[in-house]
Amino acid sequence: MNELAISSIYFQRSSADNWKLAAEAGIRGAEGSIGPRQPVVSLVLDECESIYKDMTGGGLAVSSLHLPFNPGWDISTLDPSERAAAIRNFKPLLDWASGKGIGIAVLHASGEPIGDDIREEKLNIAKQAINELSDYAKGKCVRITLENLPRDCLGHTADEMLFLTESGKNAGICFDVNHLLIETHKDFMRKAGKYIITTHLSDYDRIDERHWVIGDGCIDWKELSGLFSECGYNGRYLFEIYEPMSEAPFTLVELVRRFYFYTGERYA
């Protein structure tokens, strides 16, 4: 059975009592998510500690850390000093994750926008940075997982993800199922599925990323479940969801119910 997990973005206000509701709904795992933050490592570490304390206090096992991204964290920047600073600032966060026994660190390869004239250069730069961070993380028993990204960000197709991760050799893949705007889920997973280490699950309309509740968008969840099975995925099904579109009162119990209803997966 694939464990159910949830990102810390779900609640606007984190508390142990809120995360206890997730545990009571059958969710066991968690991801501490640090979004766009200024590159002040001490403040980010304080936030990591706070999220970790709340989620574990609610009975969840925090098994991944979503590393911060723009501004100031772009490993594809063409400015060598900014890029070196970003790589340097990520390392204490990987140290922190290692100290907590967190084995997965989710990384973005770039910000946006990215013009076609500089795309190849930024892909090569990001790949080098991923190699450096991955080598460092391995020494800490942490696995870098690169997230596929939407629009013109780096990693918006399976081919770019295979290039950036060296087909899973230097990093795994965090598959965000609502970030695919160019390829179908089937096309992406049949190319890169065997390198998926973790997931970000939510629904969308294929126009842009939405992070909607499962069933509120256009994803064929039964097909997606079959594709995960086809590629041998045995990791977590992690919900990365914001406010639901549904007008009816929504609970985490309903989120879990929808997941099993739409995927046809068996209850864990």
Helices and strands as residue ranges (DSSP letters): E 4-7, H 16-24, E 29-33, H 41-57, E 61-66, H 80-99, E 104-107, H 116-138, E 143-147, H 158-165, E 172-176, H 185-192, G 193-195, E 196-200, H 221-230, E 237-239, H 252-263
